[in-house]
Amino acid sequence: MLEEMKFTINLFTEGDLFFDLLKTFIRDSKNSQWPHERERAAYAEQLFKNALKTYENGVLSLENRIQQGFQTEQDKKMVKRMREKYDYWKKKYDEVVNDKEYSC
């Protein structure tokens, strides 16, 4: 009955926009004077963390397949790019939750 209420984000195709949205929201809201905004920022941090874990698991699974020989050169490039994106967003997550200076 409630299956119609589910919402999914494809982290491969829309991950950059999703992570950037969360990063910006957390940065702008976590030190707010309003408790409800800080609460939303904490929720966004958890979403970011969970999405990163999902992305990492996907990358690890694909890297494992490549090590087993299931790949083309295009697959290798795609997985390398995915690993780079994961590393980038992991760094941005660490920066935003630890109030570090931002770099693009």
N, CA, C and O atoms as a GROMACS GRO file, in nm:
protein
  416
    1MET      N    1   0.081  -0.119   0.000
    1MET     CA    2   0.000   0.000   0.000
    1MET      C    3   0.086   0.126   0.000
    1MET      O    4   0.056   0.222  -0.072
    2LEU      N    5   0.192   0.127   0.079
    2LEU     CA    6   0.275   0.247   0.088
    2LEU      C    7   0.393   0.246  -0.010
    2LEU      O    8   0.478   0.335  -0.005
    3GLU      N    9   0.397   0.148  -0.099
    3GLU     CA   10   0.504   0.142  -0.198
    3GLU      C   11   0.508   0.268  -0.284
    3GLU      O   12   0.615   0.307  -0.331
    4GLU      N   13   0.394   0.331  -0.304
    4GLU     CA   14   0.388   0.452  -0.385
    4GLU      C   15   0.457   0.569  -0.318
    4GLU      O   16   0.479   0.672  -0.381
    5MET      N   17   0.492   0.555  -0.191
    5MET     CA   18   0.553   0.664  -0.115
    5MET      C   19   0.706   0.658  -0.117
    5MET      O   20   0.772   0.745  -0.059
    6LYS      N   21   0.764   0.559  -0.183
    6LYS     CA   22   0.909   0.547  -0.189
    6LYS      C   23   0.966   0.640  -0.296
    6LYS      O   24   0.903   0.666  -0.399
    7PHE      N   25   1.086   0.688  -0.270
    7PHE     CA   26   1.155   0.777  -0.362
    7PHE      C   27   1.300   0.730  -0.370
    7PHE      O   28   1.362   0.700  -0.268
    8THR      N   29   1.353   0.724  -0.490
    8THR     CA   30   1.488   0.673  -0.511
    8THR      C   31   1.572   0.775  -0.588
    8THR      O   32   1.523   0.842  -0.678
    9ILE      N   33   1.697   0.784  -0.550
    9ILE     CA   34   1.792   0.869  -0.622
    9ILE      C   35   1.902   0.779  -0.677
    9ILE      O   36   1.962   0.701  -0.602
   10ASN      N   37   1.928   0.788  -0.806
   10ASN     CA   38   2.035   0.713  -0.868
   10ASN      C   39   2.166   0.788  -0.844
   10ASN      O   40   2.189   0.894  -0.904
   11LEU      N   41   2.251   0.735  -0.758
   11LEU     CA   42   2.375   0.804  -0.722
   11LEU      C   43   2.476   0.806  -0.836
   11LEU      O   44   2.566   0.890  -0.838
   12PHE      N   45   2.461   0.716  -0.932
   12PHE     CA   46   2.551   0.717  -1.047
   12PHE      C   47   2.520   0.834  -1.139
   12PHE      O   48   2.611   0.904  -1.184
   13THR      N   49   2.393   0.857  -1.166
   13THR     CA   50   2.356   0.963  -1.260
   13THR      C   51   2.328   1.097  -1.193
   13THR      O   52   2.348   1.201  -1.255
   14GLU      N   53   2.283   1.096  -1.067
   14GLU     CA   54   2.244   1.220  -1.001
   14GLU      C   55   2.318   1.244  -0.870
   14GLU      O   56   2.282   1.335  -0.794
   15GLY      N   57   2.418   1.164  -0.842
   15GLY     CA   58   2.490   1.176  -0.716
   15GLY      C   59   2.555   1.310  -0.693
   15GLY      O   60   2.550   1.364  -0.582
   16ASP      N   61   2.618   1.366  -0.796
   16ASP     CA   62   2.685   1.495  -0.778
   16ASP      C   63   2.588   1.603  -0.734
   16ASP      O   64   2.618   1.679  -0.642
   17LEU      N   65   2.473   1.610  -0.798
   17LEU     CA   66   2.373   1.710  -0.759
   17LEU      C   67   2.319   1.685  -0.618
   17LEU      O   68   2.301   1.778  -0.540
   18PHE      N   69   2.294   1.559  -0.588
   18PHE     CA   70   2.242   1.523  -0.456
   18PHE      C   71   2.341   1.557  -0.346
   18PHE      O   72   2.305   1.619  -0.246
   19PHE      N   73   2.466   1.515  -0.364
   19PHE     CA   74   2.568   1.543  -0.262
   19PHE      C   75   2.593   1.693  -0.248
   19PHE      O   76   2.610   1.743  -0.136
   20ASP      N   77   2.594   1.765  -0.359
   20ASP     CA   78   2.615   1.910  -0.352
   20ASP      C   79   2.501   1.979  -0.279
   20ASP      O   80   2.523   2.071  -0.201
   21LEU      N   81   2.380   1.935  -0.305
   21LEU     CA   82   2.263   1.991  -0.236
   21LEU      C   83   2.273   1.967  -0.086
   21LEU      O   84   2.250   2.059  -0.007
   22LEU      N   85   2.307   1.846  -0.046
   22LEU     CA   86   2.321   1.815   0.096
   22LEU      C   87   2.434   1.895   0.160
   22LEU      O   88   2.418   1.950   0.269
   23LYS      N   89   2.548   1.902   0.092
   23LYS     CA   90   2.662   1.976   0.145
   23LYS      C   91   2.625   2.122   0.169
   23LYS      O   92   2.654   2.177   0.275
   24THR      N   93   2.560   2.182   0.073
   24THR     CA   94   2.522   2.323   0.084
   24THR      C   95   2.422   2.343   0.197
   24THR      O   96   2.434   2.437   0.276
   25PHE      N   97   2.324   2.256   0.204
   25PHE     CA   98   2.222   2.268   0.309
   25PHE      C   99   2.284   2.254   0.448
   25PHE      O  100   2.254   2.332   0.538
   26ILE      N  101   2.370   2.155   0.464
   26ILE     CA  102   2.435   2.133   0.594
   26ILE      C  103   2.518   2.255   0.632
   26ILE      O  104   2.508   2.306   0.743
   27ARG      N  105   2.599   2.300   0.539
   27ARG     CA  106   2.687   2.414   0.566
   27ARG      C  107   2.606   2.537   0.607
   27ARG      O  108   2.644   2.609   0.699
   28ASP      N  109   2.496   2.561   0.538
   28ASP     CA  110   2.416   2.681   0.563
   28ASP      C  111   2.325   2.670   0.685
   28ASP      O  112   2.279   2.772   0.735
   29SER      N  113   2.298   2.549   0.733
   29SER     CA  114   2.198   2.532   0.839
   29SER      C  115   2.251   2.481   0.971
   29SER      O  116   2.186   2.499   1.074
   30LYS      N  117   2.367   2.417   0.973
   30LYS     CA  118   2.410   2.347   1.094
   30LYS      C  119   2.437   2.440   1.212
   30LYS      O  120   2.426   2.397   1.327
   31ASN      N  121   2.473   2.565   1.187
   31ASN     CA  122   2.501   2.658   1.296
   31ASN      C  123   2.390   2.762   1.313
   31ASN      O  124   2.411   2.869   1.370
   32SER      N  125   2.274   2.729   1.264
   32SER     CA  126   2.160   2.821   1.273
   32SER      C  127   2.120   2.843   1.419
   32SER      O  128   2.142   2.758   1.505
   33GLN      N  129   2.062   2.956   1.442
   33GLN     CA  130   2.009   2.984   1.576
   33GLN      C  131   1.878   2.909   1.600
   33GLN      O  132   1.832   2.899   1.714
   34TRP      N  133   1.819   2.857   1.494
   34TRP     CA  134   1.690   2.791   1.506
   34TRP      C  135   1.707   2.640   1.522
   34TRP      O  136   1.770   2.576   1.437
   35PRO      N  137   1.653   2.582   1.629
   35PRO     CA  138   1.668   2.438   1.654
   35PRO      C  139   1.616   2.350   1.539
   35PRO      O  140   1.677   2.248   1.507
   36HIS      N  141   1.505   2.389   1.478
   36HIS     CA  142   1.451   2.305   1.370
   36HIS      C  143   1.545   2.303   1.249
   36HIS      O  144   1.550   2.203   1.178
   37GLU      N  145   1.619   2.410   1.224
   37GLU     CA  146   1.716   2.410   1.114
   37GLU      C  147   1.837   2.324   1.148
   37GLU      O  148   1.889   2.254   1.060
   38ARG      N  149   1.882   2.327   1.271
   38ARG     CA  150   1.994   2.240   1.312
   38ARG      C  151   1.952   2.093   1.306
   38ARG      O  152   2.032   2.007   1.269
   39GLU      N  153   1.827   2.066   1.341
   39GLU     CA  154   1.775   1.930   1.334
   39GLU      C  155   1.772   1.881   1.189
   39GLU      O  156   1.808   1.767   1.160
   40ARG      N  157   1.730   1.967   1.098
   40ARG     CA  158   1.729   1.931   0.955
   40ARG      C  159   1.871   1.910   0.903
   40ARG      O  160   1.895   1.820   0.822
   41ALA      N  161   1.964   1.993   0.949
   41ALA     CA  162   2.104   1.977   0.908
   41ALA      C  163   2.158   1.842   0.956
   41ALA      O  164   2.231   1.775   0.882
   42ALA      N  165   2.123   1.802   1.077
   42ALA     CA  166   2.166   1.672   1.129
   42ALA      C  167   2.108   1.558   1.045
   42ALA      O  168   2.175   1.459   1.017
   43TYR      N  169   1.982   1.573   1.004
   43TYR     CA  170   1.920   1.473   0.917
   43TYR      C  171   1.991   1.469   0.782
   43TYR      O  172   2.015   1.361   0.728
   44ALA      N  173   2.025   1.585   0.728
   44ALA     CA  174   2.096   1.591   0.600
   44ALA      C  175   2.234   1.526   0.612
   44ALA      O  176   2.279   1.459   0.519
   45GLU      N  177   2.301   1.545   0.726
   45GLU     CA  178   2.430   1.479   0.748
   45GLU      C  179   2.414   1.328   0.743
   45GLU      O  180   2.496   1.259   0.683
   46GLN      N  181   2.309   1.277   0.806
   46GLN     CA  182   2.286   1.132   0.806
   46GLN      C  183   2.254   1.082   0.665
   46GLN      O  184   2.302   0.976   0.625
   47LEU      N  185   2.174   1.158   0.589
   47LEU     CA  186   2.147   1.120   0.450
   47LEU      C  187   2.276   1.116   0.369
   47LEU      O  188   2.299   1.022   0.293
   48PHE      N  189   2.359   1.217   0.387
   48PHE     CA  190   2.486   1.226   0.315
   48PHE      C  191   2.571   1.103   0.349
   48PHE      O  192   2.625   1.038   0.260
   49LYS      N  193   2.583   1.073   0.478
   49LYS     CA  194   2.663   0.959   0.524
   49LYS      C  195   2.610   0.827   0.466
   49LYS      O  196   2.688   0.745   0.417
   50ASN      N  197   2.479   0.808   0.471
   50ASN     CA  198   2.420   0.685   0.418
   50ASN      C  199   2.438   0.673   0.267
   50ASN      O  200   2.467   0.565   0.216
   51ALA      N  201   2.421   0.784   0.196
   51ALA     CA  202   2.439   0.783   0.051
   51ALA      C  203   2.584   0.753   0.015
   51ALA      O  204   2.612   0.680  -0.080
   52LEU      N  205   2.678   0.811   0.090
   52LEU     CA  206   2.820   0.782   0.066
   52LEU      C  207   2.850   0.634   0.087
   52LEU      O  208   2.926   0.575   0.009
   53LYS      N  209   2.794   0.575   0.190
   53LYS     CA  210   2.816   0.433   0.216
   53LYS      C  211   2.760   0.348   0.102
   53LYS      O  212   2.824   0.252   0.058
   54THR      N  213   2.643   0.383   0.055
   54THR     CA  214   2.584   0.312  -0.059
   54THR      C  215   2.672   0.325  -0.182
   54THR      O  216   2.695   0.227  -0.253
   55TYR      N  217   2.720   0.446  -0.208
   55TYR     CA  218   2.806   0.471  -0.324
   55TYR      C  219   2.936   0.390  -0.311
   55TYR      O  220   2.981   0.328  -0.406
   56GLU      N  221   2.995   0.393  -0.191
   56GLU     CA  222   3.118   0.318  -0.168
   56GLU      C  223   3.097   0.169  -0.191
   56GLU      O  224   3.180   0.104  -0.254
   57ASN      N  225   2.987   0.115  -0.141
   57ASN     CA  226   2.959  -0.028  -0.160
   57ASN      C  227   2.946  -0.061  -0.308
   57ASN      O  228   2.992  -0.166  -0.353
   58GLY      N  229   2.883   0.027  -0.385
   58GLY     CA  230   2.871   0.007  -0.529
   58GLY      C  231   3.007   0.007  -0.597
   58GLY      O  232   3.034  -0.077  -0.683
   59VAL      N  233   3.092   0.102  -0.560
   59VAL     CA  234   3.226   0.110  -0.618
   59VAL      C  235   3.307  -0.015  -0.582
   59VAL      O  236   3.373  -0.073  -0.668
   60LEU      N  237   3.302  -0.055  -0.456
   60LEU     CA  238   3.376  -0.175  -0.413
   60LEU      C  239   3.330  -0.299  -0.489
   60LEU      O  240   3.412  -0.383  -0.527
   61SER      N  241   3.200  -0.311  -0.509
   61SER     CA  242   3.146  -0.425  -0.583
   61SER      C  243   3.198  -0.426  -0.727
   61SER      O  244   3.236  -0.531  -0.779
   62LEU      N  245   3.198  -0.310  -0.790
   62LEU     CA  246   3.247  -0.301  -0.927
   62LEU      C  247   3.398  -0.325  -0.934
   62LEU      O  248   3.446  -0.391  -1.027
   63GLU      N  249   3.472  -0.273  -0.838
   63GLU     CA  250   3.617  -0.297  -0.835
   63GLU      C  251   3.646  -0.446  -0.818
   63GLU      O  252   3.741  -0.497  -0.876
   64ASN      N  253   3.567  -0.513  -0.738
   64ASN     CA  254   3.583  -0.657  -0.718
   64ASN      C  255   3.559  -0.733  -0.848
   64ASN      O  256   3.632  -0.827  -0.881
   65ARG      N  257   3.456  -0.693  -0.921
   65ARG     CA  258   3.428  -0.759  -1.050
   65ARG      C  259   3.544  -0.740  -1.147
   65ARG      O  260   3.580  -0.831  -1.221
   66ILE      N  261   3.602  -0.620  -1.147
   66ILE     CA  262   3.714  -0.593  -1.236
   66ILE      C  263   3.833  -0.682  -1.198
   66ILE      O  264   3.901  -0.735  -1.286
   67GLN      N  265   3.859  -0.698  -1.068
   67GLN     CA  266   3.969  -0.784  -1.024
   67GLN      C  267   3.948  -0.929  -1.066
   67GLN      O  268   4.044  -1.004  -1.083
   68GLN      N  269   3.822  -0.968  -1.081
   68GLN     CA  270   3.791  -1.104  -1.123
   68GLN      C  271   3.794  -1.120  -1.274
   68GLN      O  272   3.774  -1.230  -1.326
   69GLY      N  273   3.819  -1.011  -1.346
   69GLY     CA  274   3.832  -1.019  -1.491
   69GLY      C  275   3.708  -0.982  -1.569
   69GLY      O  276   3.708  -0.995  -1.691
   70PHE      N  277   3.602  -0.937  -1.504
   70PHE     CA  278   3.479  -0.901  -1.572
   70PHE      C  279   3.481  -0.751  -1.604
   70PHE      O  280   3.424  -0.670  -1.531
   71GLN      N  281   3.548  -0.715  -1.715
   71GLN     CA  282   3.557  -0.574  -1.746
   71GLN      C  283   3.602  -0.550  -1.890
   71GLN      O  284   3.658  -0.638  -1.955
   72THR      N  285   3.577  -0.429  -1.935
   72THR     CA  286   3.634  -0.378  -2.059
   72THR      C  287   3.715  -0.255  -2.018
   72THR      O  288   3.712  -0.213  -1.903
   73GLU      N  289   3.787  -0.198  -2.112
   73GLU     CA  290   3.861  -0.075  -2.081
   73GLU      C  291   3.765   0.036  -2.040
   73GLU      O  292   3.796   0.117  -1.952
   74GLN      N  293   3.649   0.040  -2.104
   74GLN     CA  294   3.549   0.142  -2.068
   74GLN      C  295   3.500   0.120  -1.925
   74GLN      O  296   3.480   0.217  -1.851
   75ASP      N  297   3.480  -0.005  -1.886
   75ASP     CA  298   3.440  -0.035  -1.748
   75ASP      C  299   3.545   0.013  -1.649
   75ASP      O  300   3.512   0.073  -1.546
   76LYS      N  301   3.672  -0.012  -1.680
   76LYS     CA  302   3.780   0.030  -1.591
   76LYS      C  303   3.781   0.181  -1.573
   76LYS      O  304   3.798   0.232  -1.462
   77LYS      N  305   3.763   0.253  -1.684
   77LYS     CA  306   3.761   0.399  -1.677
   77LYS      C  307   3.643   0.448  -1.595
   77LYS      O  308   3.656   0.541  -1.515
   78MET      N  309   3.527   0.386  -1.614
   78MET     CA  310   3.407   0.426  -1.541
   78MET      C  311   3.425   0.405  -1.391
   78MET      O  312   3.392   0.492  -1.311
   79VAL      N  313   3.478   0.290  -1.354
   79VAL     CA  314   3.497   0.260  -1.212
   79VAL      C  315   3.604   0.351  -1.152
   79VAL      O  316   3.592   0.394  -1.037
   80LYS      N  317   3.708   0.381  -1.227
   80LYS     CA  318   3.811   0.474  -1.179
   80LYS      C  319   3.749   0.611  -1.153
   80LYS      O  320   3.777   0.674  -1.051
   81ARG      N  321   3.665   0.656  -1.244
   81ARG     CA  322   3.598   0.786  -1.227
   81ARG      C  323   3.504   0.782  -1.107
   81ARG      O  324   3.494   0.879  -1.032
   82MET      N  325   3.434   0.671  -1.089
   82MET     CA  326   3.344   0.658  -0.974
   82MET      C  327   3.423   0.663  -0.844
   82MET      O  328   3.379   0.726  -0.747
   83ARG      N  329   3.539   0.598  -0.840
   83ARG     CA  330   3.624   0.601  -0.720
   83ARG      C  331   3.670   0.744  -0.692
   83ARG      O  332   3.671   0.787  -0.577
   84GLU      N  333   3.708   0.817  -0.796
   84GLU     CA  334   3.750   0.956  -0.779
   84GLU      C  335   3.635   1.041  -0.723
   84GLU      O  336   3.656   1.124  -0.634
   85LYS      N  337   3.515   1.020  -0.776
   85LYS     CA  338   3.399   1.095  -0.727
   85LYS      C  339   3.370   1.060  -0.581
   85LYS      O  340   3.340   1.147  -0.500
   86TYR      N  341   3.378   0.932  -0.549
   86TYR     CA  342   3.355   0.892  -0.410
   86TYR      C  343   3.456   0.961  -0.318
   86TYR      O  344   3.419   1.017  -0.215
   87ASP      N  345   3.583   0.956  -0.355
   87ASP     CA  346   3.688   1.018  -0.272
   87ASP      C  347   3.663   1.168  -0.256
   87ASP      O  348   3.682   1.223  -0.148
   88TYR      N  349   3.621   1.233  -0.364
   88TYR     CA  350   3.592   1.377  -0.359
   88TYR      C  351   3.478   1.406  -0.262
   88TYR      O  352   3.490   1.493  -0.176
   89TRP      N  353   3.367   1.332  -0.275
   89TRP     CA  354   3.251   1.358  -0.189
   89TRP      C  355   3.275   1.315  -0.045
   89TRP      O  356   3.218   1.375   0.046
   90LYS      N  357   3.357   1.215  -0.023
   90LYS     CA  358   3.395   1.177   0.113
   90LYS      C  359   3.472   1.291   0.179
   90LYS      O  360   3.450   1.324   0.295
   91LYS      N  361   3.563   1.351   0.103
   91LYS     CA  362   3.639   1.465   0.154
   91LYS      C  363   3.544   1.581   0.187
   91LYS      O  364   3.558   1.645   0.291
   92LYS      N  365   3.450   1.609   0.098
   92LYS     CA  366   3.355   1.719   0.121
   92LYS      C  367   3.267   1.691   0.242
   92LYS      O  368   3.236   1.782   0.319
   93TYR      N  369   3.227   1.566   0.260
   93TYR     CA  370   3.149   1.529   0.377
   93TYR      C  371   3.230   1.556   0.504
   93TYR      O  372   3.180   1.617   0.598
   94ASP      N  373   3.353   1.510   0.505
   94ASP     CA  374   3.439   1.531   0.623
   94ASP      C  375   3.457   1.680   0.652
   94ASP      O  376   3.456   1.721   0.767
   95GLU      N  377   3.473   1.758   0.547
   95GLU     CA  378   3.489   1.903   0.566
   95GLU      C  379   3.363   1.965   0.626
   95GLU      O  380   3.372   2.043   0.721
   96VAL      N  381   3.249   1.930   0.573
   96VAL     CA  382   3.125   1.996   0.618
   96VAL      C  383   3.086   1.953   0.759
   96VAL      O  384   3.034   2.035   0.835
   97VAL      N  385   3.108   1.829   0.795
   97VAL     CA  386   3.069   1.787   0.930
   97VAL      C  387   3.171   1.829   1.034
   97VAL      O  388   3.140   1.836   1.153
   98ASN      N  389   3.293   1.857   0.990
   98ASN     CA  390   3.398   1.900   1.084
   98ASN      C  391   3.426   2.049   1.075
   98ASN      O  392   3.525   2.097   1.131
   99ASP      N  393   3.341   2.124   1.005
   99ASP     CA  394   3.353   2.270   0.991
   99ASP      C  395   3.489   2.314   0.939
   99ASP      O  396   3.546   2.412   0.986
  100LYS      N  397   3.542   2.241   0.842
  100LYS     CA  398   3.669   2.280   0.782
  100LYS      C  399   3.643   2.378   0.669
  100LYS      O  400   3.530   2.392   0.623
  101GLU      N  401   3.748   2.446   0.625
  101GLU     CA  402   3.737   2.538   0.512
  101GLU      C  403   3.702   2.459   0.387
  101GLU      O  404   3.743   2.345   0.369
  102TYR      N  405   3.625   2.523   0.301
  102TYR     CA  406   3.580   2.459   0.178
  102TYR      C  407   3.673   2.491   0.063
  102TYR      O  408   3.724   2.602   0.049
  103SER      N  409   3.692   2.390  -0.020
  103SER     CA  410   3.761   2.410  -0.147
  103SER      C  411   3.677   2.342  -0.253
  103SER      O  412   3.608   2.245  -0.225
  104CYS      N  413   3.683   2.391  -0.372
  104CYS     CA  414   3.600   2.336  -0.480
  104CYS      C  415   3.656   2.212  -0.539
  104CYS      O  416   3.597   2.155  -0.630
   0.00000   0.00000   0.00000
